[in-house]
Amino acid sequence: MPYTPSVLNSNTLGLMLITDLLRTNRRSAILTLWMAIVPLTASSLITVFALGYENYIQQFDRLEWTLYFIVSCFTMALAFTPTTFIALLSGYFLGMAASPFVIAAYLVASFFGYQLTHLVDNGHFIQTIKDLPGGRGEKALQFLEGIQHNQFGLIIMARISPVLPFAIMNVLLPIAGVRLREFLLAGTIGMLPRTLFFIWLGGQAQELRTLMEEGQSDFTSQLIFVVLLILSSVGIFYFGKKILSRRLEK
């Protein structure tokens, strides 16, 4: 089916809008790119270190484990380590006893991630949409308003999803205007299932090398992954439909 002039015009306007937003929000775009790339590289390096010093890590005392979780707050906030990586590693060495410490570290990392995004963006993204000439940002503003009206449920669904990276959500959700209280509370609720799952998964591993390099591929882990993915997808679709219906009503 050939493109009509109206379709071409709509695509051109959309591309121009994205270009304008990227140009006027360079710092937020760079931060998002950082959060997407750095975790993969950094976690690979840390994996090599953990494999080389596995016996030493197994001898950690209480102070050393305390320092480990304190440092992980900052590495997760700055995207040097994915939350999944920390949960797996903690579960392997400490089992389910690591759960309260991983959850606490996650909460602190979420707070620092939110504040970092607020420092970099500080409402600039939403303001640039408001300042777009000719009302080009009206639909985007309506969409962001819908997110803010449904932020608690959306945050939970975004955090439950095993495929939406923690670090990137630390950028996109604050930029969209979600409040800190909802970001922390709903985020913690949403992360609980996947965090506990990966801690448990780490505890089931017999060898650190197998866990870090190959992962677990048993039926139970695959089933839980699929369940979390379906649940989060259905939830995000539900809230997305609510946002669209609200915009159409207006």
C-alpha positions as CSV (number, residue, x, y, z in Angstrom):
1,M,0.0,0.0,0.0
2,P,1.6,3.3,-1.1
3,Y,2.1,6.1,1.4
4,T,-0.4,8.9,1.1
5,P,0.8,12.6,1.5
6,S,-1.0,12.7,4.9
7,V,0.9,9.6,6.1
8,L,4.2,11.0,4.9
9,N,3.5,14.3,6.5
10,S,2.7,12.6,9.8
11,N,5.9,10.5,9.7
12,T,7.9,13.7,8.9
13,L,6.4,15.6,11.8
14,G,7.0,12.7,14.1
15,L,10.7,12.5,13.0
16,M,11.0,16.2,13.4
17,L,9.5,16.0,16.9
18,I,12.0,13.3,18.0
19,T,14.9,15.2,16.5
20,D,13.9,18.4,18.3
21,L,13.5,16.5,21.6
22,L,16.9,14.8,21.3
23,R,18.7,18.0,20.3
24,T,17.2,20.0,23.2
25,N,17.6,17.1,25.8
26,R,21.2,16.0,25.0
27,R,22.1,15.3,28.6
28,S,19.1,13.1,29.2
29,A,19.7,11.3,26.0
30,I,23.3,10.7,26.9
31,L,22.3,9.5,30.4
32,T,19.8,7.0,28.8
33,L,22.5,5.7,26.4
34,W,24.9,5.3,29.4
35,M,22.3,3.3,31.3
36,A,21.8,1.0,28.3
37,I,25.4,0.3,27.4
38,V,27.5,0.4,30.6
39,P,25.7,-2.4,32.5
40,L,26.7,-5.0,29.9
41,T,30.3,-4.0,29.8
42,A,30.8,-3.5,33.6
43,S,29.0,-6.7,34.6
44,S,31.2,-8.7,32.2
45,L,34.3,-7.3,33.9
46,I,33.0,-8.0,37.4
47,T,32.1,-11.5,36.3
48,V,35.7,-12.2,35.4
49,F,36.8,-10.8,38.8
50,A,34.2,-12.9,40.7
51,L,35.2,-16.0,38.9
52,G,38.9,-15.3,39.7
53,Y,38.3,-14.6,43.4
54,E,35.3,-16.9,44.2
55,N,37.1,-18.7,47.1
56,Y,38.1,-15.4,48.6
57,I,34.5,-14.0,48.3
58,Q,33.2,-17.1,50.1
59,Q,35.3,-16.1,53.1
60,F,33.7,-12.7,53.4
61,D,32.9,-11.7,57.0
62,R,29.9,-9.5,58.0
63,L,31.9,-6.2,57.5
64,E,32.9,-7.2,54.0
65,W,29.4,-8.2,53.0
66,T,28.1,-4.9,54.4
67,L,30.6,-3.0,52.3
68,Y,29.6,-5.1,49.3
69,F,25.9,-4.1,49.6
70,I,26.8,-0.5,50.2
71,V,28.9,-0.4,47.1
72,S,26.2,-2.2,45.1
73,C,23.8,0.7,45.9
74,F,26.0,3.0,43.9
75,T,26.9,0.5,41.2
76,M,23.3,-0.2,40.5
77,A,22.3,3.5,40.6
78,L,25.1,4.4,38.1
79,A,24.4,1.3,36.0
80,F,27.7,-0.4,36.5
81,T,25.9,-3.5,37.7
82,P,22.4,-4.7,36.7
83,T,20.1,-5.5,39.6
84,T,19.8,-9.0,38.2
85,F,23.5,-9.5,38.4
86,I,23.6,-8.4,42.1
87,A,20.7,-10.6,42.9
88,L,22.3,-13.7,41.3
89,L,25.7,-13.1,42.8
90,S,24.2,-12.5,46.3
91,G,22.0,-15.5,46.0
92,Y,24.9,-17.7,45.0
93,F,27.0,-16.8,48.0
94,L,24.3,-16.1,50.7
95,G,21.2,-17.9,49.5
96,M,17.8,-16.4,50.4
97,A,19.4,-14.8,53.4
98,A,20.6,-12.1,51.0
99,S,17.0,-11.0,50.3
100,P,16.6,-8.2,52.8
101,F,20.0,-6.8,52.0
102,V,19.5,-6.9,48.2
103,I,16.0,-5.3,48.5
104,A,17.5,-2.5,50.8
105,A,20.3,-1.9,48.3
106,Y,17.8,-1.8,45.5
107,L,15.7,0.8,47.3
108,V,18.7,3.0,47.9
109,A,19.9,2.6,44.3
110,S,16.4,3.6,43.1
111,F,16.6,6.8,45.2
112,F,20.0,7.7,43.9
113,G,19.0,6.9,40.3
114,Y,15.9,9.1,40.6
115,Q,18.0,12.0,42.1
116,L,20.6,11.6,39.3
117,T,18.0,11.9,36.6
118,H,16.4,14.8,38.4
119,L,19.8,16.5,38.6
120,V,20.4,16.0,34.9
121,D,16.9,16.7,33.6
122,N,15.2,18.7,36.3
123,G,11.9,18.9,34.3
124,H,13.7,20.1,31.2
125,F,12.2,17.3,29.0
126,I,8.6,18.1,29.8
127,Q,9.3,21.8,29.5
128,T,10.8,21.4,26.0
129,I,7.6,19.5,24.9
130,K,5.5,22.4,26.2
131,D,7.7,24.9,24.3
132,L,7.4,23.1,21.0
133,P,5.8,25.6,18.4
134,G,2.5,25.0,16.8
135,G,1.1,22.7,19.5
136,R,3.3,19.9,18.2
137,G,3.8,18.6,21.8
138,E,0.1,18.5,22.8
139,K,-0.3,14.7,22.2
140,A,2.9,14.0,24.0
141,L,1.9,16.1,27.0
142,Q,-1.5,14.3,27.1
143,F,0.3,11.0,27.1
144,L,2.7,12.1,29.9
145,E,-0.3,13.4,31.9
146,G,-1.9,9.9,31.5
147,I,1.3,8.3,32.9
148,Q,1.3,10.6,35.9
149,H,-2.4,9.7,36.6
150,N,-1.6,6.0,36.4
151,Q,2.0,6.1,37.7
152,F,1.7,3.7,40.6
153,G,0.4,0.8,38.6
154,L,2.7,1.5,35.6
155,I,5.8,1.6,37.8
156,I,4.9,-1.7,39.3
157,M,4.4,-3.3,35.9
158,A,7.6,-1.7,34.6
159,R,9.6,-3.1,37.5
160,I,8.0,-6.6,37.4
161,S,9.0,-7.0,33.7
162,P,12.2,-9.1,33.4
163,V,13.1,-7.4,30.1
164,L,12.9,-3.7,31.1
165,P,16.3,-2.7,32.5
166,F,16.4,-1.2,36.0
167,A,18.8,1.6,35.0
168,I,16.9,2.7,32.0
169,M,13.7,2.9,34.0
170,N,15.6,5.0,36.5
171,V,15.9,7.6,33.7
172,L,12.6,7.3,31.7
173,L,10.2,7.2,34.7
174,P,11.5,10.3,36.4
175,I,11.7,12.1,33.1
176,A,8.0,11.3,32.5
177,G,7.2,13.2,35.8
178,V,6.5,10.3,38.2
179,R,6.8,11.3,41.9
180,L,9.6,10.1,44.1
181,R,7.3,8.4,46.7
182,E,5.5,6.4,44.1
183,F,8.7,5.7,42.3
184,L,10.3,4.1,45.4
185,L,7.2,2.4,46.8
186,A,5.7,1.0,43.6
187,G,9.2,0.2,42.3
188,T,10.0,-1.9,45.3
189,I,6.7,-3.7,45.1
190,G,7.2,-4.4,41.4
191,M,10.8,-5.5,41.8
192,L,10.1,-8.0,44.7
193,P,9.0,-11.0,42.5
194,R,11.9,-10.8,40.0
195,T,14.5,-9.9,42.7
196,L,13.5,-12.8,44.9
197,F,13.4,-15.1,41.9
198,F,16.9,-14.2,40.8
199,I,18.2,-14.5,44.4
200,W,16.7,-18.0,44.5
201,L,18.1,-18.8,41.1
202,G,21.6,-17.8,42.3
203,G,21.2,-20.0,45.3
204,Q,20.3,-23.0,43.1
205,A,23.5,-22.8,41.1
206,Q,26.2,-25.4,41.8
207,E,29.0,-23.4,40.2
208,L,29.5,-19.7,39.9
209,R,30.9,-20.1,36.3
210,T,27.8,-21.8,35.2
211,L,25.6,-19.2,36.8
212,M,27.5,-16.2,35.4
213,E,28.4,-17.4,31.9
214,E,25.5,-19.7,31.0
215,G,22.7,-19.0,33.5
216,Q,20.1,-21.5,34.6
217,S,17.8,-22.9,32.0
218,D,15.6,-25.3,34.0
219,F,11.9,-25.5,33.4
220,T,11.0,-23.6,36.7
221,S,13.2,-20.6,35.9
222,Q,11.9,-20.4,32.4
223,L,8.3,-20.6,33.6
224,I,8.7,-17.9,36.1
225,F,10.4,-15.7,33.6
226,V,7.5,-16.1,31.1
227,V,4.9,-15.5,33.8
228,L,6.5,-12.3,34.9
229,L,6.8,-11.2,31.3
230,I,3.2,-11.9,30.5
231,L,2.0,-10.3,33.7
232,S,4.0,-7.1,33.1
233,S,3.0,-7.0,29.4
234,V,-0.7,-7.3,30.2
235,G,-0.5,-4.7,33.0
236,I,1.3,-2.2,30.8
237,F,-1.2,-2.8,28.0
238,Y,-4.1,-2.2,30.4
239,F,-2.7,1.1,31.7
240,G,-1.7,2.1,28.2
241,K,-5.3,1.6,27.1
242,K,-6.5,3.7,30.1
243,I,-4.2,6.5,29.1
244,L,-5.4,6.3,25.4
245,S,-9.0,6.3,26.5
246,R,-8.5,9.3,28.7
247,R,-6.8,11.2,25.9
248,L,-9.7,10.4,23.5
249,E,-12.2,11.5,26.0
250,K,-10.5,14.9,26.2
